[in-house]
Amino acid sequence: MLPVPAIRGTYRTDQRARAAYSEGAGIYRILPRAVCLPADVEDLRVAICWAADHRVPLVPRGAGSAMGGGNVGDGVVVDLTQMAGRRLEVDAANQRAVTSAEVTLAELNAAAARHGLRLPPNPSSGQWATVGGMVSTNAAGARSVRYGSVRPWVEGLTMVTADGETVGLRRGVTISAHRASGALSRFDRDTAPAIHQSVALIAARFPKTRKNSSGYALDAYLASGDVLDLIIGAEGTLGIVSEIEWRLDHTPPFRAGLRVHLASLDRLSDLVIALNRCEPSALELLDRTFLDLIGAGTWGGVSDGFVPEAILLVELERSDPEALREVLAAASEAIQPWATSIETAYSPPEAERLWAIRHAASPILARLPQDRRSRQVIEDACVPIERVGEYIRIVRRAAAERDLPVVMFGHAGDGHIHVNLLPDIRQTGWKEAITGILEEVTDAVVRLGGTPSGEHGDGRLRADTLAKVYGPEIVELFRLVKLSFDPLGILNPGVILPSGELPISRLKVGSKAVTLPSDVERGLREIERSGRYGRSRLELAGEEGLVSKVEGQRTWHRLIGM
């Protein structure tokens, strides 16, 4: 029998705790072996050493809002949200911040806002997403069109390696200058030379997209020489991040917006390229499938019953009002040849009104009945901007051929489209249909020169697509990176590098879904519906002893479940 780790925090193996951590925001339901909540970083180090001694897989986890399945697994889930020594410090003069991994983006930005600063990347989950989780997926959001993903905003980080060593990494600091570390030494000796010998291959094989959160960032590492660029986006497979130093930016005081209606997608790429010259802070696409979901007329802008083929939402930010008016006029002029109508907002409240439609879909998707819930399967592809219209048409056609309702929206300025499939799980063959569309659309993404993940990470869902995207030689380099940092394979196995398991398996729904205690299942569904991913999962599980009534008497049961 596996001994309990000698930690001061919480370690539970009962069925209710395991059930509470069996799901994240994506499609999977996988019962972990146990749940561990380290008391602090030293506790985390002890837990990792214990896992190495006993060859136990660990699944690092923040709020659980990631889509790709990197926050669930068969091993011990390590919930990092309750660690002591929480740190949130803003150095306004130098536009820097230092945070513990469990701090949320909302908390960081609230502290930075008091100094007129912010962390620009803004994933839609930012209200509850932990900054450690954002680093782990190289998260982005709508503002990535101007500010990029998380990676360039990370100045340094601290992580605990699979060897149980605490290592600090900073930009511009070579491996030899870092404190001696087994992981860094192995990487420098065994893997870095192979990467540097493959510069031409990496340049040829990596997607030519504005965003990429798939695989290990060998291209970013070669460009910067900083090992931390491999840790960013690694989803906890190379080490568990405990602290981050951030670069902050001034918040522009003046903001305006445009809402553009399009009758066709034929010239979408031309329009996006023209708008990107105006340096928008956000450029979002709402496809016709999105507009059909929310219902024409419920959001305004419909005239004579005409629903556009797509809508573009444009946000512009500048440091002075005159510059904002000039760029707003330039953007309006640039889109005249393609737009059927243009609405303009000159103030933040007016801009919020135009953008209200963008926020309408998520609550509607969340309230769909159990048998029509959104399946995030092909939900994060990013393609070169000149191919984005073609990509949307491919997805529409593939979905129609399988009679799969689909809803699309995303970050047009980056060629990055989120797709929500809405299969009817009462119908025979729904699982085969989503498996088929995953394969077909992945092939199309590769053919278009894209990446299967623009900002959410590979997780378990996209791990077996990497050979298609990068080819076997690059995947072998990924394996070398993994081996250097995690030679025993205990950190999030099956994430990024495939385990051989089919991606469309162990789902939350369907006849083969693992049965959970009914109240825990209801609680997880409510988190999904309301977006309250910041809620403690142990609150759902309750105390380790469960009170129940048996033949009129109150009896305590300890749920082992192992």
C-alpha positions in Angstrom: 0.0 0.0 0.0 1.3 3.4 -1.0 2.5 5.4 2.1 1.1 8.9 2.7 3.5 11.8 1.9 4.9 13.5 5.0 3.4 16.9 4.2 1.7 19.4 6.6 -1.0 20.2 4.1 -4.0 18.1 3.0 -3.7 14.6 1.4 -7.0 12.8 0.7 -7.7 9.5 -1.0 -11.5 9.3 -0.3 -13.9 9.1 -3.2 -15.6 12.4 -2.7 -12.3 14.4 -2.8 -11.1 12.5 -5.8 -14.5 13.1 -7.5 -14.3 16.8 -6.8 -11.0 17.0 -8.7 -12.0 14.6 -11.6 -13.0 17.5 -13.9 -11.6 20.8 -15.2 -13.1 23.1 -17.8 -12.6 20.8 -20.7 -14.2 17.5 -21.9 -12.6 15.0 -19.5 -13.6 13.2 -16.3 -10.7 11.2 -14.8 -10.7 10.1 -11.2 -7.3 10.9 -9.7 -5.5 8.5 -7.3 -5.5 11.1 -4.6 -5.6 14.9 -3.9 -2.8 16.8 -2.4 -2.9 20.5 -1.2 0.6 21.5 -0.1 0.8 23.9 2.8 3.7 25.9 1.2 6.5 25.6 -1.3 8.5 23.3 1.1 5.5 21.0 1.3 5.4 21.0 -2.4 9.0 20.0 -2.6 8.4 17.1 -0.1 5.4 15.9 -2.1 7.5 15.9 -5.3 10.3 13.9 -3.7 7.7 11.4 -2.3 6.3 11.0 -5.8 9.7 10.4 -7.3 10.6 7.8 -4.6 7.3 5.9 -5.3 7.0 6.6 -9.0 3.7 8.3 -8.6 2.4 10.7 -11.3 1.6 14.3 -10.2 -1.0 16.5 -11.9 -0.4 20.2 -11.0 -3.5 22.3 -10.9 -4.6 25.9 -10.2 -8.3 27.0 -10.7 -9.0 24.1 -13.1 -10.2 26.4 -15.8 -7.9 25.1 -18.6 -9.6 23.5 -21.5 -7.2 20.9 -22.8 -7.2 18.4 -19.9 -3.8 19.2 -18.4 -5.4 19.7 -15.0 -6.9 16.2 -14.6 -5.3 12.7 -14.6 -4.8 9.3 -13.0 -2.1 10.4 -10.6 -2.2 12.7 -7.5 -3.7 16.0 -8.3 -1.6 18.8 -6.6 -3.9 21.8 -5.9 -1.6 24.8 -5.6 -4.2 27.3 -4.6 -4.0 27.0 -0.8 -0.3 27.4 -0.2 0.8 29.8 2.6 3.3 32.6 2.0 1.1 34.1 -0.7 3.0 37.0 -2.4 1.6 39.9 -4.5 4.0 42.8 -4.7 3.9 45.6 -7.3 7.0 47.7 -8.0 5.3 50.6 -9.7 8.5 52.6 -10.4 10.1 49.7 -12.4 6.8 48.4 -13.8 7.3 45.0 -12.2 5.3 42.6 -10.0 6.1 39.5 -8.1 3.4 37.0 -7.4 2.9 33.5 -6.1 1.5 31.1 -8.6 -1.9 30.9 -6.9 -2.6 34.6 -7.3 -5.3 35.3 -9.8 -5.0 37.6 -12.8 -7.8 39.7 -11.4 -6.0 40.1 -8.1 -2.7 41.1 -9.9 -4.5 43.6 -12.1 -6.4 45.1 -9.2 -3.1 45.7 -7.3 -1.4 47.1 -10.5 -4.4 49.3 -11.4 -3.7 51.4 -8.2 -0.6 52.5 -10.0 -2.1 52.9 -13.5 -0.5 49.6 -14.6 -1.7 46.2 -15.8 -0.6 42.9 -17.1 -1.9 43.2 -20.7 -2.7 39.5 -21.6 -6.4 39.0 -20.7 -7.8 35.5 -21.1 -11.5 35.4 -20.7 -11.0 33.2 -17.5 -8.9 36.0 -15.9 -11.4 36.6 -13.1 -10.5 33.2 -11.6 -7.5 32.0 -13.6 -4.3 31.7 -11.5 -1.2 33.4 -12.9 0.7 30.1 -12.5 -1.9 28.4 -14.7 -1.5 31.3 -17.3 2.2 30.7 -17.4 1.7 26.9 -17.7 -0.4 27.4 -20.9 1.2 30.6 -22.3 -2.2 32.1 -22.0 -3.2 35.1 -24.1 -6.7 36.5 -24.7 -8.3 39.3 -26.8 -5.4 41.8 -26.3 -2.8 39.4 -27.8 -3.2 41.1 -31.2 -1.2 44.0 -29.8 0.5 42.7 -26.6 1.2 39.1 -27.4 0.7 36.1 -25.1 2.1 35.8 -21.5 5.6 34.7 -22.5 7.2 38.2 -23.2 5.7 39.5 -19.9 7.5 37.0 -17.7 10.8 38.3 -16.4 11.6 35.4 -14.2 10.1 32.5 -12.3 10.8 30.0 -9.5 9.9 26.4 -9.9 10.3 23.1 -8.1 11.8 20.5 -10.4 11.1 16.7 -10.5 14.3 16.3 -8.5 12.7 18.3 -5.7 15.1 21.2 -6.2 13.9 24.8 -6.1 15.3 26.7 -9.1 15.0 30.3 -10.1 15.2 31.3 -13.8 15.6 34.9 -15.1 15.8 36.4 -18.5 19.3 37.1 -19.7 20.8 34.8 -17.1 22.7 31.7 -18.6 22.4 28.2 -17.2 25.9 28.4 -15.9 25.0 31.4 -13.8 22.1 29.7 -12.1 22.5 27.8 -8.9 23.5 24.2 -9.6 20.5 22.1 -10.6 20.2 18.5 -11.8 17.5 19.4 -14.3 19.4 22.4 -15.8 22.7 20.4 -15.9 21.0 17.5 -17.8 19.4 20.0 -20.2 22.6 21.8 -20.8 24.6 18.6 -21.3 22.1 16.4 -23.2 19.4 18.5 -24.8 20.6 22.1 -25.6 23.2 20.9 -28.1 20.6 18.8 -30.0 18.3 21.9 -30.1 21.1 24.1 -31.4 22.0 21.6 -34.0 18.4 21.6 -35.3 18.0 25.3 -35.8 17.0 25.0 -39.5 14.6 22.1 -38.9 12.9 24.0 -36.0 12.5 27.1 -38.2 11.0 25.0 -41.0 8.6 23.0 -38.9 7.3 25.4 -36.3 3.9 27.0 -37.3 4.2 30.5 -38.8 1.3 31.9 -36.7 1.1 34.9 -34.4 0.4 32.7 -31.4 1.4 29.1 -30.5 0.9 27.2 -27.2 1.5 23.7 -28.7 4.6 21.6 -27.8 7.7 23.0 -26.1 8.7 26.4 -27.3 12.0 25.5 -28.9 11.7 28.5 -31.3 11.3 30.9 -28.4 14.2 29.3 -26.6 16.5 29.6 -29.6 15.5 33.3 -30.0 16.1 34.3 -26.4 18.5 31.7 -25.0 16.4 31.7 -21.9 15.4 28.3 -20.5 12.4 29.9 -18.8 10.8 30.1 -22.3 10.6 26.3 -22.3 8.9 26.3 -18.9 6.3 28.8 -20.1 3.7 26.8 -21.8 5.0 23.5 -20.5 1.8 22.8 -18.5 3.7 21.6 -15.4 5.4 18.8 -17.3 9.0 20.2 -16.7 8.6 21.6 -13.2 5.9 23.1 -11.0 6.0 26.9 -11.0 5.6 28.5 -7.5 6.5 32.2 -8.2 6.6 34.6 -11.1 8.2 38.0 -11.7 6.1 40.0 -14.2 6.7 43.0 -16.5 3.8 45.4 -16.3 2.6 48.1 -18.8 0.8 51.4 -18.4 -3.0 51.2 -18.9 -3.9 53.6 -21.8 -6.4 56.1 -20.5 -8.4 56.5 -23.7 -10.4 53.7 -25.4 -12.8 53.5 -28.3 -14.3 50.8 -30.4 -15.9 49.7 -33.6 -18.5 47.1 -34.5 -18.3 46.0 -38.1 -20.9 43.9 -39.9 -19.8 41.7 -42.8 -22.0 40.1 -45.5 -19.3 37.6 -46.5 -16.1 36.0 -45.2 -14.5 36.1 -48.7 -12.2 39.1 -47.9 -11.9 38.6 -44.1 -8.2 38.2 -44.2 -7.7 41.4 -46.2 -9.9 43.3 -43.7 -8.0 41.9 -40.7 -4.7 42.8 -42.2 -5.9 46.4 -42.9 -7.2 46.7 -39.3 -4.0 45.3 -37.8 -2.1 48.2 -39.3 -4.1 50.5 -36.9 -2.6 48.5 -34.0 -5.9 47.6 -32.3 -5.7 46.3 -28.7 -8.3 43.7 -29.6 -9.8 42.5 -32.9 -12.5 39.8 -32.3 -14.6 37.8 -34.7 -18.2 36.6 -34.1 -19.1 34.1 -36.8 -22.6 33.6 -38.1 -22.9 30.4 -36.0 -22.3 32.6 -32.9 -25.0 35.1 -34.0 -27.5 32.3 -34.6 -26.8 30.9 -31.1 -27.5 34.2 -29.3 -30.5 35.0 -31.5 -30.8 37.9 -34.0 -32.4 40.9 -32.4 -31.3 40.2 -28.8 -28.1 42.1 -29.2 -29.0 45.1 -31.4 -27.7 46.1 -34.8 -30.1 44.0 -36.9 -32.1 45.9 -39.5 -34.8 44.4 -41.7 -34.1 41.0 -40.3 -30.6 40.9 -41.8 -28.1 38.9 -39.8 -24.5 39.5 -41.0 -22.3 36.6 -41.9 -19.9 37.8 -39.3 -19.2 40.7 -37.0 -15.8 42.2 -36.1 -15.3 44.0 -32.8 -12.4 46.4 -32.7 -10.9 47.9 -29.6 -8.4 50.8 -29.9 -6.4 52.3 -27.0 -4.2 55.3 -27.0 -2.5 57.6 -24.5 -4.1 60.8 -25.7 -7.6 61.6 -27.1 -6.5 63.2 -30.3 -4.4 60.1 -31.2 -7.4 57.9 -30.5 -9.7 60.0 -32.7 -7.1 59.8 -35.5 -6.7 56.1 -35.4 -10.5 55.5 -35.1 -11.0 57.5 -38.2 -8.2 55.6 -40.0 -9.7 52.2 -38.9 -13.2 53.3 -40.1 -11.8 54.3 -43.5 -9.9 51.1 -43.8 -12.9 48.9 -43.4 -15.4 50.9 -45.6 -14.9 48.7 -48.7 -15.9 45.5 -46.9 -18.4 46.5 -44.2 -22.2 46.5 -44.6 -22.4 48.7 -41.5 -20.1 50.3 -38.9 -20.9 51.4 -35.4 -18.5 53.6 -33.6 -17.9 54.2 -29.8 -15.8 57.1 -28.6 -15.9 56.4 -24.9 -15.4 53.3 -22.6 -19.1 53.1 -21.8 -20.0 53.2 -25.5 -17.3 50.6 -26.3 -18.7 48.3 -23.6 -22.1 48.5 -25.2 -20.7 47.5 -28.5 -18.7 44.6 -26.9 -21.7 43.3 -24.9 -22.5 40.9 -27.7 -19.0 39.3 -27.3 -19.9 38.3 -23.7 -23.4 36.9 -24.6 -22.3 33.4 -25.8 -20.6 31.9 -22.8 -23.7 32.2 -20.4 -25.9 30.7 -23.2 -23.5 27.9 -23.9 -23.2 27.2 -20.1 -27.0 27.0 -19.8 -27.5 24.5 -22.5 -29.1 21.2 -21.4 -27.0 18.3 -20.3 -27.4 16.4 -23.6 -26.3 19.4 -25.7 -23.4 20.8 -23.6 -20.5 22.4 -25.5 -17.6 20.0 -26.3 -14.3 21.9 -26.6 -12.6 19.5 -29.0 -11.3 21.7 -31.9 -11.5 24.8 -29.8 -8.1 26.5 -30.0 -6.6 26.4 -33.5 -4.6 29.4 -34.8 -3.8 29.7 -38.5 -2.0 32.4 -40.6 -4.2 35.4 -40.9 -4.4 35.0 -44.7 -6.0 31.6 -44.2 -8.5 32.4 -41.4 -11.6 32.7 -43.7 -10.7 29.4 -45.3 -10.3 27.7 -41.9 -13.8 28.9 -40.8 -15.3 27.5 -44.0 -13.5 24.2 -43.5 -14.9 23.9 -39.9 -18.4 24.8 -41.0 -18.4 22.2 -43.8 -16.9 19.4 -41.6 -19.5 20.1 -38.9 -22.4 20.2 -41.4 -21.4 16.9 -43.0 -21.7 15.3 -39.5 -24.8 17.2 -38.5 -22.9 18.8 -35.7 -24.1 22.2 -34.5 -21.1 24.5 -34.1 -20.4 27.9 -32.6 -17.3 29.9 -33.6 -15.8 33.1 -32.3 -12.3 34.2 -31.5 -9.3 36.5 -32.0 -9.4 37.5 -35.6 -6.4 39.7 -35.4 -4.3 36.6 -34.6 -6.1 34.2 -36.9 -7.2 32.4 -33.8 -10.7 30.8 -33.7 -12.5 29.1 -30.8 -14.9 26.4 -31.9 -17.6 24.9 -29.7 -19.2 21.7 -30.8 -22.8 21.0 -29.6 -23.5 17.3 -30.3 -26.7 15.7 -29.2 -25.4 12.9 -27.0 -28.8 11.1 -27.2 -28.0 10.3 -30.8 -26.1 7.2 -31.8 -22.6 8.0 -33.2 -22.0 11.4 -31.6 -18.7 10.3 -30.2 -17.5 9.0 -33.6 -18.6 12.3 -35.1 -16.5 14.5 -32.9 -13.6 12.1 -33.2 -13.9 12.4 -37.0 -14.1 16.2 -37.0 -11.1 16.4 -34.7 -9.0 14.4 -37.1 -10.3 16.2 -40.2 -9.8 19.7 -38.8 -6.4 18.9 -37.3 -5.3 17.8 -40.8 -6.7 21.1 -42.2 -4.9 23.1 -39.6 -1.5 21.5 -40.5 -2.3 22.0 -44.2 -3.0 25.7 -43.6 0.3 26.1 -41.7 -1.4 26.5 -38.3 -1.2 25.2 -34.8 -3.8 23.2 -32.9 -3.4 25.5 -29.8 -3.1 29.2 -29.9 -3.4 29.8 -26.1 -4.9 26.9 -24.2 -2.1 24.4 -24.4 -2.1 20.9 -25.7 -3.2 19.2 -22.5 -4.2 15.6 -23.1 -6.6 16.5 -25.9 -4.0 17.6 -28.5 -0.9 15.6 -27.4 -1.2 13.0 -30.1 -1.5 15.7 -32.8 2.1 16.9 -32.4 3.6 14.4 -34.8 1.3 15.7 -37.5 2.1 19.3 -36.7 5.9 19.1 -36.1 7.0 15.8 -37.5 8.9 13.0 -35.7 12.2 14.8 -35.5 10.8 17.7 -33.5 8.8 15.5 -31.3 12.0 13.6 -30.5 13.5 16.9 -29.4 10.4 17.5 -27.2 11.1 14.1 -25.6 14.7 15.1 -24.9 13.5 18.3 -23.2 11.1 16.3 -21.1 13.7 13.7 -20.2 16.2 16.4 -19.1 13.7 18.0 -16.6 11.7 14.9 -15.6 13.7 11.7 -16.2 11.2 9.6 -14.2 8.2 11.0 -16.0 6.2 11.9 -12.9 5.1 15.4 -13.9 1.8 15.4 -15.8 2.4 12.3 -18.0 0.2 12.2 -21.1 0.2 16.0 -21.4 2.0 17.5 -24.4 3.7 14.2 -25.1 1.1 11.5 -25.8 0.5 8.5 -23.6 -1.1 6.4 -26.4 -4.6 7.0 -25.0 -7.3 8.1 -27.5 -8.0 11.8 -27.1 -11.8 11.3 -27.2 -12.1 9.0 -24.2 -12.8 9.3 -20.5 -15.3 12.1 -21.1 -17.6 13.9 -18.7 -20.6 12.6 -20.6 -21.8 9.5 -22.2 -22.5 5.9 -21.1 -18.9 5.3 -20.1 -18.5 8.4 -17.9 -17.2 7.7 -14.4 -20.0 7.8 -11.9 -19.6 10.6 -9.2 -21.5 11.2 -6.0 -24.6 13.1 -7.2 -24.1 16.2 -5.1 -20.4 16.5 -6.2 -21.5 16.1 -9.8 -24.1 18.8 -9.4 -21.5 21.1 -7.8 -19.1 20.6 -10.7 -21.8 21.3 -13.2 -22.7 24.5 -11.4 -19.1 25.6 -11.5 -19.1 25.0 -15.2 -22.4 26.8 -15.7 -21.5 29.8 -13.6 -17.8 30.1 -14.3 -17.0 30.0 -10.6 -13.7 28.1 -11.1 -12.2 29.9 -8.1 -14.4 27.8 -5.8 -12.6 25.3 -3.6 -13.2 21.7 -4.8 -12.7 20.5 -1.2 -15.8 22.5 -0.4 -17.6 20.3 -2.8 -16.1 17.2 -1.3 -16.9 18.2 2.3 -15.2 16.6 5.3 -13.4 13.3 4.9 -16.1 11.6 7.0 -19.5 11.6 5.4 -22.7 11.5 7.5 -25.5 9.3 6.1 -28.6 7.7 7.5 -28.8 4.0 7.6 -32.0 2.3 8.9 -32.9 5.4 10.8 -29.5 5.8 12.5 -26.7 8.3 11.8 -23.6 6.4 10.9 -20.2 7.7 9.9 -18.5 6.3 6.8 -14.9 6.9 5.8 -14.8 6.8 2.0 -11.6 5.1 1.0 -12.4 4.6 -2.7 -9.0 3.1 -3.5 
